[in-house]
Amino acid sequence: MMDLLISWQRWIYGGVRASLLEFSQSGDLWLLAGMMATGVLFGAIHALTPGHGKTILASYVAGARSSFARAFTVSALLAATHVLTAVLIAFFASQLVERSFVGGGRAPALEMISRVTLIGIGAWLFVRAIRAKPGRKRAEGFWVALTAGLVPCPLTLFVVVAALSQGEPGAGLVFAASMLIGITLTLSAVAGLAVAGQRLFLDVALRNGATISVVSRVLDAAAGCLIMLFAGLQLLG
């Protein structure tokens, strides 16, 4: 399945590069509109591949007992940060990007900052659960999304750089916006499934005599541990 997703991405990316070249020569707005539709599909498929903060997102929204609306908001913020970081790097800070064949499109310094900060957030969630301290859920969701999204989307970066090389920064930004929509759709689906699973767990626990207070602390501690685990694994390799 993963090989199929990667092959689709290569096919779409090849088509986008050809469309960028054609648009730079013709200025055909219908071609740009077609690129936008492709970008939504591209973003949705790309977000299914490893990365993009899906495990961090699912761990947090499940542990925080989020509503569906709040989970979708955190998903949108994560996706927006993920794409915007790539756009800003393409325009202003290309020196942050690794240029080797294997690491192409990665920004190691930002990845390090993101993962170390996520480990800190996970530790805070775990300690808070152990100490039974109430938390500011809205602020936490903001910081989790912002930190996880700090790692730039490599394919957005590639497309925007390609657009800049063709002298069409506007086309690159339009495509990045459509990528954002696609990535948000996939991340929102992941978050929605996490919330549904959390509610099922809560229902079963309450039916078996657990209290809301105990279940909330268990979920908080589990979210903290999972965030530390996933961020730590990413940091190590």
C-alpha positions as CSV (number, residue, x, y, z in Angstrom):
1,M,0.0,0.0,0.0
2,M,2.8,2.4,0.9
3,D,4.6,1.7,-2.4
4,L,1.3,2.5,-4.2
5,L,1.0,5.8,-2.3
6,I,4.6,6.8,-3.1
7,S,4.1,5.9,-6.8
8,W,1.0,8.1,-6.9
9,Q,2.9,11.0,-5.3
10,R,5.7,10.7,-7.9
11,W,3.1,10.6,-10.7
12,I,1.3,13.7,-9.4
13,Y,4.5,15.6,-8.7
14,G,5.7,15.0,-12.2
15,G,2.4,16.3,-13.6
16,V,2.6,19.4,-11.3
17,R,6.1,20.3,-12.4
18,A,5.0,19.9,-16.1
19,S,2.0,22.1,-15.4
20,L,4.1,24.7,-13.7
21,L,6.4,24.9,-16.7
22,E,3.4,25.2,-19.1
23,F,1.7,27.8,-16.9
24,S,4.9,29.9,-16.8
25,Q,4.8,30.0,-20.6
26,S,1.1,30.3,-21.3
27,G,-0.4,32.0,-18.2
28,D,-3.5,29.8,-18.7
29,L,-5.7,30.2,-15.6
30,W,-7.6,27.0,-16.3
31,L,-4.3,25.2,-16.0
32,L,-3.8,26.8,-12.6
33,A,-7.3,25.8,-11.5
34,G,-6.5,22.2,-12.5
35,M,-3.3,22.4,-10.4
36,M,-5.4,23.5,-7.4
37,A,-7.6,20.4,-7.7
38,T,-4.6,18.2,-8.1
39,G,-3.1,19.9,-5.0
40,V,-6.0,18.9,-2.8
41,L,-5.6,15.2,-4.0
42,F,-1.9,15.5,-3.6
43,G,-2.1,16.8,-0.1
44,A,-4.6,14.2,1.0
45,I,-2.5,11.3,-0.4
46,H,0.8,12.7,0.9
47,A,-0.6,13.1,4.4
48,L,-1.3,9.3,4.4
49,T,2.4,8.5,4.2
50,P,4.6,8.4,7.4
51,G,5.1,11.7,9.1
52,H,2.9,14.8,9.2
53,G,2.3,14.5,12.9
54,K,-0.5,11.9,12.7
55,T,0.6,9.8,15.6
56,I,1.3,12.9,17.8
57,L,-2.1,14.4,16.8
58,A,-4.0,11.2,17.5
59,S,-2.3,10.7,20.8
60,Y,-3.1,14.2,21.9
61,V,-6.7,14.5,20.9
62,A,-7.5,11.1,22.4
63,G,-5.8,11.8,25.7
64,A,-7.2,15.3,26.0
65,R,-10.8,14.1,25.7
66,S,-11.3,16.5,22.8
67,S,-14.6,17.2,21.0
68,F,-14.8,16.5,17.3
69,A,-14.8,20.3,16.6
70,R,-11.7,20.9,18.8
71,A,-9.9,17.9,17.2
72,F,-10.6,19.3,13.7
73,T,-9.3,22.7,14.8
74,V,-6.1,21.2,16.1
75,S,-5.7,19.3,12.9
76,A,-6.2,22.4,10.7
77,L,-3.6,24.3,12.8
78,L,-1.1,21.5,12.5
79,A,-1.6,21.3,8.8
80,A,-1.3,25.0,8.4
81,T,1.9,25.2,10.3
82,H,3.3,22.2,8.4
83,V,2.6,23.8,5.0
84,L,3.4,27.4,6.0
85,T,6.8,26.4,7.4
86,A,7.7,24.8,4.0
87,V,6.6,28.0,2.2
88,L,8.6,30.3,4.4
89,I,11.7,28.1,4.0
90,A,11.3,28.1,0.3
91,F,11.1,31.9,0.1
92,F,13.4,33.0,2.9
93,A,15.5,30.2,4.5
94,S,16.5,27.6,2.0
95,Q,19.8,27.2,3.8
96,L,17.9,25.3,6.5
97,V,17.1,22.5,4.1
98,E,19.4,19.5,3.7
99,R,20.5,19.1,0.1
100,S,21.7,15.5,0.1
101,F,19.8,13.0,-2.0
102,V,18.6,11.0,1.0
103,G,17.7,14.0,3.1
104,G,16.3,16.2,0.4
105,G,13.5,18.5,1.6
106,R,14.3,18.0,5.3
107,A,15.1,20.7,7.8
108,P,17.1,19.0,10.5
109,A,17.4,22.0,12.8
110,L,13.6,22.5,12.9
111,E,13.0,18.8,13.3
112,M,15.3,18.8,16.4
113,I,13.5,21.8,17.9
114,S,10.1,20.2,17.2
115,R,10.8,16.8,18.7
116,V,12.6,18.0,21.8
117,T,9.7,20.4,22.5
118,L,7.2,17.6,21.9
119,I,9.0,15.5,24.4
120,G,8.7,18.3,26.9
121,I,5.0,18.7,26.3
122,G,4.5,14.9,26.7
123,A,6.4,15.0,30.0
124,W,4.2,17.8,31.2
125,L,1.0,15.9,30.3
126,F,2.3,12.8,32.1
127,V,3.4,14.7,35.3
128,R,0.1,16.7,35.3
129,A,-1.9,13.4,35.2
130,I,0.1,11.9,38.0
131,R,-0.4,15.0,40.2
132,A,-4.0,15.3,39.1
133,K,-3.6,19.0,38.2
134,P,-6.2,20.5,35.8
135,G,-4.8,21.8,32.5
136,R,-5.5,24.5,30.0
137,K,-6.6,22.2,27.2
138,R,-7.0,24.9,24.5
139,A,-3.5,26.2,25.0
140,E,-2.0,22.7,25.0
141,G,-3.7,21.9,21.7
142,F,-2.3,25.1,20.2
143,W,1.2,24.2,21.2
144,V,1.0,20.6,20.2
145,A,-0.2,21.5,16.7
146,L,2.3,24.3,16.3
147,T,5.3,22.2,17.5
148,A,4.4,19.1,15.5
149,G,3.7,21.2,12.4
150,L,7.1,23.0,12.7
151,V,8.6,20.2,10.6
152,P,8.1,21.4,7.0
153,C,6.2,19.5,4.4
154,P,8.9,18.4,1.9
155,L,6.6,18.1,-1.1
156,T,5.1,21.5,-0.5
157,L,8.7,22.8,-0.3
158,F,9.7,21.0,-3.6
159,V,6.6,22.4,-5.5
160,V,7.1,26.0,-4.2
161,V,10.9,25.9,-5.0
162,A,10.0,24.6,-8.5
163,A,7.5,27.4,-8.9
164,L,10.1,30.0,-7.8
165,S,12.5,28.6,-10.3
166,Q,9.9,29.2,-13.1
167,G,9.3,32.7,-11.9
168,E,5.8,31.9,-10.7
169,P,5.7,32.4,-7.0
170,G,1.9,33.0,-7.1
171,A,1.3,29.6,-8.7
172,G,3.5,28.0,-6.0
173,L,1.4,29.7,-3.2
174,V,-1.9,28.6,-4.8
175,F,-0.7,25.1,-5.0
176,A,0.5,25.2,-1.4
177,A,-2.9,26.4,-0.3
178,S,-4.6,23.5,-2.1
179,M,-2.1,21.1,-0.5
180,L,-3.1,22.5,2.8
181,I,-6.7,21.6,2.2
182,G,-5.8,18.0,1.3
183,I,-3.5,17.6,4.3
184,T,-6.2,19.0,6.6
185,L,-8.8,16.6,5.3
186,T,-6.6,13.6,6.1
187,L,-5.4,14.8,9.5
188,S,-9.0,15.7,10.4
189,A,-10.0,12.1,9.5
190,V,-7.2,10.7,11.8
191,A,-8.2,13.1,14.6
192,G,-11.9,12.1,14.2
193,L,-11.1,8.4,14.5
194,A,-9.0,9.1,17.6
195,V,-11.9,11.0,19.3
196,A,-14.3,8.2,18.4
197,G,-11.9,5.6,19.9
198,Q,-11.5,7.7,23.0
199,R,-15.2,8.0,23.5
200,L,-15.6,4.2,23.1
201,F,-12.9,3.6,25.7
202,L,-14.6,6.1,28.0
203,D,-18.0,4.5,27.6
204,V,-16.6,1.0,28.4
205,A,-14.6,2.3,31.4
206,L,-17.5,4.1,32.9
207,R,-19.8,1.0,32.5
208,N,-17.2,-1.0,34.4
209,G,-17.2,1.3,37.4
210,A,-14.4,3.8,36.6
211,T,-14.9,7.5,37.4
212,I,-14.5,10.4,35.0
213,S,-11.6,11.7,37.1
214,V,-9.7,8.5,36.9
215,V,-10.3,7.9,33.2
216,S,-9.3,11.5,32.4
217,R,-6.0,11.0,34.3
218,V,-5.3,7.7,32.6
219,L,-6.0,9.3,29.2
220,D,-3.8,12.3,30.0
221,A,-0.9,10.0,31.2
222,A,-1.3,7.8,28.1
223,A,-1.2,10.8,25.8
224,G,1.9,12.1,27.5
225,C,3.7,8.8,27.3
226,L,2.8,8.3,23.6
227,I,3.9,11.8,22.6
228,M,7.2,11.3,24.4
229,L,7.6,7.9,22.7
230,F,6.8,8.9,19.2
231,A,8.8,12.2,19.4
232,G,11.7,10.3,21.0
233,L,11.7,7.7,18.3
234,Q,11.7,10.4,15.6
235,L,14.5,12.2,17.3
236,L,16.6,9.0,17.4
237,G,16.1,8.0,13.9
